[in-house]
Amino acid sequence: AYRLYLQARYANSQRSSARQRGAMDLSLAHGEEADRLVKGALELDPELAGAWTLLGNLVRTGATRAYQEQYANFDEFLQAASEYYERALELDPNAIEVLVSEAMVTSRYDWQWQEATDLYQRALEADPESADAHTDYAYHLSKLGRCREALDHARLGPQLDPASPWRRLAVPRVLPCLGRAEEAFEIFVELMQQEGTNGFYMRDMFLLSWVQQDAPGVRRLRELILQVDWPEGDSIQAVRRDHFLTLADRGIEAIEGEPSRMIAFADDLVAEHDARVAAGEDTDLRMDNLWYWSILYAWSGETRKALDLYLRGLDAEVLYIPHTYRFGLYDFPEPMRSDPRYLEPWETRPELVELARLRLEALEAGEMAGILPDGSVVRPSRVP
C-alpha cells in the first residue's frame, strides 16, 4: 500500500509540473494515474493517513476529468476534499502530509492566520526536512509580512526537492516582499531559460515589471518568450505564447502612455471569465485571476474597474500576490488606495483587520518592504 502511495505522490508531482508547462492533457493523464494509484493504496490500507490527504489534494485541485465533471464550483471541490482531510486527521493528527494540507487550507481559504502558523510549525517539528512544509510556510509567512523568515524557508524547499519546478518558484515570489524585485526578476530569467513554457514564470515576470511600470523589463520578457522552443502543433501552447506576447505588447504601450489597448485586453479576459461562470463552468477552481486582472486595470489608470474586481476577489476569499496586499511595497496605486471602498474590507472584516495589523507590525519591525499609513516607503536592510 505504501509503495502505491509513493507512486501516486510522484505522479501528482508530474501532474503539477505538466500543468505549469501548459501541457494540460499530460497533466490530466498524470492526475488520473495518481488518483488510480492512491485509491489502490487505500483499498489495501484504509488507515494510511497520507493517502487520504493526497486524495483530498487531487479532488481539491480537480486533477482528473471525472472530478472536474463531478463538482460544479470551487466550494464543492473544497467541501469534498475537506472530508478526506478530516479522515486523515482522525487517523494520524501528526502526519506531515496531513498537517501541511490542513495548514494550507487554513491559511489560503479560511484566513485563520495564527491557526495556520501553528499547524505549519507542528509540521516542521514533525519533519524539519519536509520540502512541502518549508515551501508552503514561506508563502504563508510572506502574507503576514514576515518576509525575512519566509525567504529562509523558501530557500530550503528547492534544496530539499531540487527537481520540483514548484519549489523553484518560492524564492523569486518572496523576494519582492523584501523590496528585491530586480533580483527576483533575474531568477525568473534563469528559470525561463531552463523551462521556457512555464506560464507561472511568465506571468510573475510580467507582474513584477508591470507594478514597477518597467517597460524595459517587459521588453526583456517578450524577447525571452520569442526565444522559447515552443512545441509545434500544440494548440494550447500556441494560445499561451500568443497570450503572453499580447500581454507584453499591451503592457509596453500602457507604460509608455497608451493604456487603451491594455484596458480592452483586460476587458476581454474578464468578459470570457464571466461568460464561463454564467454558463456554470468552473474557472481554474479559484478566482485568483480577479486579483491579477485588477492589477492590470489599476496600473492602466482604470481605477473603477480595478476596484470592482478587487472587491469581487475579496468576496470570493481571494488574497493573491502578497507584495500587492495592503502596506506592501507594490500595493495598488494611490488613487485606488485612497478610495474608501478599498479600505473598507481591511477595516471591517475581522480576518483582514488582523492581517493588516500583522503586516503593519512586520513593516515597522523591518521584516518587509512596504508603504506606511503616512505614505512613506520602508525598505528593510539587505540580508544575503
C-alpha positions in Angstrom: 0.0 0.0 0.0 2.8 2.4 0.9 4.6 1.8 -2.4 1.4 2.6 -4.3 1.0 5.8 -2.2 4.6 6.9 -3.1 4.0 6.2 -6.7 0.8 8.3 -6.5 2.8 11.1 -5.0 5.3 11.0 -7.8 2.5 11.0 -10.4 0.9 14.0 -8.7 4.3 15.8 -8.8 4.5 15.1 -12.5 0.9 16.4 -12.9 1.9 19.7 -11.2 4.9 20.1 -13.4 3.0 19.4 -16.6 0.3 21.9 -15.6 2.9 24.7 -15.1 4.3 24.0 -18.6 0.8 24.3 -20.0 0.7 20.6 -21.0 -2.9 20.2 -19.8 -3.6 16.8 -21.4 -0.5 15.4 -19.9 -1.3 16.9 -16.6 -4.7 15.2 -16.5 -3.1 11.9 -17.5 -0.8 12.1 -14.5 -3.7 13.2 -12.3 -5.7 10.2 -13.3 -2.7 7.9 -12.7 -2.2 9.4 -9.3 -5.9 9.0 -8.5 -5.9 5.4 -9.5 -2.7 4.6 -7.5 -3.8 6.3 -4.3 -7.2 4.6 -4.4 -5.4 1.3 -4.9 -3.3 2.1 -1.8 -6.4 2.9 0.3 -8.0 -0.4 -0.8 -5.0 -2.2 0.7 -4.7 0.0 3.7 -7.7 2.3 4.6 -5.8 3.7 7.5 -3.0 5.3 5.5 -3.4 8.9 6.5 -1.1 10.4 3.9 -3.1 8.7 1.1 -6.3 10.3 2.3 -4.6 13.6 2.3 -3.3 13.1 -1.3 -6.8 12.1 -2.4 -8.1 15.3 -0.9 -5.4 17.3 -2.8 -6.4 15.6 -6.1 -10.0 16.4 -5.5 -9.4 20.0 -4.4 -7.3 20.8 -7.5 -9.6 19.0 -10.0 -6.8 16.7 -11.0 -9.0 14.4 -13.2 -11.7 14.9 -15.8 -14.0 13.0 -13.5 -13.6 15.4 -10.7 -14.0 18.4 -13.0 -17.3 17.0 -14.2 -18.4 15.9 -10.7 -18.1 19.2 -8.9 -19.7 22.4 -10.1 -17.6 25.0 -8.4 -14.7 25.5 -6.1 -16.8 25.4 -2.9 -17.9 21.9 -3.9 -14.3 20.8 -4.6 -13.1 22.1 -1.3 -16.0 20.6 0.7 -15.3 17.2 -0.9 -11.6 17.5 -0.2 -12.2 18.6 3.4 -13.9 15.3 4.1 -10.7 13.4 3.1 -8.5 15.8 5.1 -10.7 15.2 8.2 -10.4 11.5 7.7 -6.6 11.8 7.5 -6.5 13.9 10.7 -8.6 11.3 12.6 -6.2 8.6 11.6 -3.0 10.5 12.3 -3.2 14.1 13.6 0.6 14.4 13.4 1.2 13.0 9.9 3.3 15.6 8.0 1.2 15.4 4.8 -2.0 16.0 6.8 -0.6 18.9 8.8 0.7 20.7 5.7 -2.5 20.3 3.7 -4.6 21.4 6.7 -2.3 24.4 7.2 -2.5 25.4 3.6 -6.4 25.3 3.6 -6.5 27.2 6.9 -4.2 29.9 5.5 -5.4 30.2 2.0 -9.1 29.6 2.3 -10.1 30.1 5.9 -7.8 33.1 6.7 -7.1 31.8 10.2 -3.6 33.2 10.4 -2.4 32.0 13.9 -4.0 28.6 13.5 -2.3 28.1 10.2 1.0 29.2 11.7 0.7 26.7 14.5 -0.1 23.9 12.0 3.0 24.7 9.9 5.2 24.8 13.0 3.8 21.4 14.1 4.6 20.1 10.6 8.2 21.3 10.7 8.6 19.9 14.2 7.4 16.5 12.9 9.7 16.7 9.8 12.3 19.5 9.6 13.2 18.3 6.1 9.7 18.5 4.5 10.0 20.5 1.3 6.2 20.8 1.2 6.2 22.3 4.7 9.0 24.8 4.1 7.6 26.0 0.7 4.0 26.4 1.9 5.1 28.0 5.1 7.2 30.5 3.1 4.1 31.6 1.2 2.1 31.9 4.5 4.8 34.0 6.2 5.0 36.3 3.2 1.3 37.1 3.6 1.9 38.0 7.2 4.8 40.3 6.3 7.4 38.0 7.9 9.4 38.1 4.7 12.9 37.6 6.1 11.8 34.4 7.7 9.8 33.5 4.6 12.9 33.7 2.5 14.8 31.3 4.7 12.0 28.7 4.2 11.7 29.4 0.5 15.3 28.7 0.0 15.1 25.3 1.8 12.3 24.0 -0.5 14.4 23.6 -3.6 17.4 22.4 -1.6 15.3 19.5 -0.3 13.4 18.9 -3.6 15.6 20.2 -6.4 13.6 18.5 -9.2 10.3 20.4 -8.5 9.5 23.5 -10.5 7.1 24.5 -7.8 9.9 24.7 -5.2 11.9 26.9 -7.5 9.1 29.5 -7.7 9.2 30.3 -3.9 12.3 32.4 -3.7 11.6 34.8 -6.5 8.0 35.1 -5.3 9.1 36.0 -1.7 11.9 38.4 -2.7 9.6 41.3 -3.8 8.1 41.3 -0.3 11.6 42.4 0.8 11.8 45.0 -2.0 14.2 42.9 -4.1 12.1 42.7 -7.3 15.1 43.1 -9.6 16.8 40.1 -8.0 13.6 38.1 -8.3 13.3 39.0 -12.0 16.8 37.7 -12.7 16.0 34.4 -11.0 12.9 34.1 -13.2 15.1 34.8 -16.3 17.2 31.8 -15.3 14.2 29.7 -14.7 12.7 30.6 -18.1 16.0 29.6 -19.8 15.5 26.2 -18.2 11.8 25.8 -18.7 10.5 28.5 -21.0 6.9 27.3 -21.4 6.1 27.7 -17.7 3.3 30.1 -17.6 3.8 30.9 -13.9 7.3 32.2 -14.7 6.0 34.4 -17.5 3.1 35.9 -15.5 5.2 36.6 -12.5 7.9 38.3 -14.5 5.3 40.4 -16.3 3.6 41.5 -13.0 7.0 42.3 -11.4 7.7 44.7 -14.3 4.1 46.0 -14.5 3.8 47.1 -10.9 7.1 49.0 -11.2 6.0 50.3 -14.6 9.2 49.0 -16.0 8.9 48.9 -19.8 12.5 47.5 -20.4 11.6 44.6 -18.1 8.5 43.8 -20.1 10.5 44.1 -23.3 13.1 41.6 -21.9 10.3 39.2 -21.1 8.9 39.5 -24.6 12.4 38.6 -26.0 12.6 35.6 -23.8 9.2 34.4 -24.9 10.3 34.6 -28.5 13.4 32.6 -27.8 11.4 29.7 -26.3 11.4 26.5 -28.3 7.6 26.2 -28.4 6.4 22.7 -29.4 5.0 22.6 -32.9 1.4 21.6 -33.4 0.4 22.2 -29.7 -2.6 24.5 -29.9 -2.7 25.0 -26.1 0.9 26.2 -26.0 0.3 28.4 -29.0 -2.5 30.1 -27.2 -0.3 30.5 -24.1 2.5 32.0 -26.2 0.2 34.4 -28.0 -1.4 35.5 -24.7 1.8 36.5 -23.1 3.2 38.2 -26.2 0.0 40.2 -26.4 0.1 41.0 -22.7 3.7 42.2 -23.1 2.8 44.4 -26.1 -0.2 45.9 -24.4 1.9 46.4 -21.2 4.6 48.3 -23.0 2.1 50.5 -24.7 0.4 51.3 -21.4 3.6 52.1 -19.5 4.6 54.4 -22.3 1.3 56.3 -22.0 -1.2 54.5 -24.2 -3.3 52.2 -21.9 -6.4 51.9 -24.0 -5.5 48.5 -25.6 -4.4 47.1 -22.3 -7.8 48.0 -20.8 -9.5 46.4 -23.7 -7.4 43.3 -23.4 -8.3 43.0 -19.7 -12.0 43.7 -20.6 -11.9 40.6 -22.9 -10.3 38.4 -20.2 -12.9 39.4 -17.7 -15.8 39.0 -20.1 -14.6 35.5 -21.0 -14.3 34.6 -17.4 -17.8 35.9 -16.5 -19.3 34.1 -19.5 -17.9 30.8 -18.3 -19.2 31.4 -14.8 -22.6 32.3 -16.1 -22.6 29.1 -18.1 -21.8 27.1 -15.0 -18.3 26.3 -16.0 -15.6 26.4 -13.3 -12.6 28.7 -14.0 -9.3 27.3 -12.7 -11.0 26.3 -9.4 -10.2 29.6 -7.9 -10.9 33.2 -8.6 -7.2 34.3 -8.3 -7.4 35.9 -11.7 -9.7 38.6 -10.4 -6.8 39.9 -8.4 -4.5 39.6 -11.4 -6.8 41.5 -13.7 -7.4 44.1 -11.0 -3.7 44.8 -11.1 -3.8 45.2 -14.9 -6.6 47.7 -14.6 -5.1 49.6 -11.7 -1.8 50.4 -13.3 -3.6 51.3 -16.6 -5.4 54.1 -14.7 -8.8 52.3 -14.8 -9.4 52.6 -11.0 -13.1 51.8 -11.0 -12.8 48.5 -12.8 -9.7 47.6 -10.8 -11.6 48.2 -7.5 -14.7 46.3 -8.7 -12.6 43.2 -9.4 -10.5 43.6 -6.3 -13.7 43.6 -4.1 -15.1 40.7 -6.1 -11.9 38.8 -5.3 -12.1 39.5 -1.6 -15.7 38.5 -1.6 -14.6 35.1 -3.1 -11.9 34.9 -0.4 -9.0 35.6 -2.8 -5.8 37.1 -1.5 -3.1 36.9 -4.2 0.5 38.2 -4.6 1.4 39.3 -1.0 3.6 42.3 -2.1 0.4 43.8 -3.5 -1.6 43.5 -0.3 -2.3 46.5 2.0 1.0 48.0 3.2 3.0 46.1 0.6 5.7 47.9 -1.4 3.7 47.3 -4.6 0.3 47.9 -3.1 -2.3 49.3 -5.6 -1.7 52.9 -6.9 -2.7 55.8 -4.7 -6.0 56.6 -6.4 -7.2 53.2 -5.5 -5.7 53.1 -2.0 -7.3 56.3 -1.1 -10.8 55.1 -2.2 -13.0 54.3 0.9 -14.2 51.2 -0.8 -10.6 49.9 -0.9 -10.1 50.4 2.8 -13.5 49.2 4.0 -12.8 45.4 4.0 -9.4 45.9 5.6 -11.1 47.9 8.4 -14.3 45.8 8.9 -13.6 42.2 8.1 -12.0 40.6 11.2 -9.6 38.4 9.2 -8.4 41.3 7.1 -8.2 43.6 10.1 -5.9 41.1 11.8 -3.8 40.6 8.6 -3.4 44.3 8.2 -2.3 44.6 11.9 0.3 41.8 11.4 1.6 43.3 8.2 2.0 46.8 9.7 3.8 45.4 12.7 6.2 43.5 10.4 6.7 46.6 8.3 7.5 48.7 11.3 9.9 46.0 12.5 11.8 45.9 9.2 10.6 42.5 8.3 9.1 43.5 5.0 9.3 46.4 2.4 6.2 48.5 2.1 4.2 51.7 2.4 3.4 53.1 5.9 0.0 54.7 6.5 1.5 58.2 6.1 2.7 57.2 2.6 6.4 56.8 3.4 8.2 53.9 1.9 10.2 51.5 4.1 12.8 49.0 2.8 14.5 46.6 5.2 18.2 46.4 5.4 19.7 44.0 2.9 20.4 40.5 4.1 22.1 37.8 2.0 
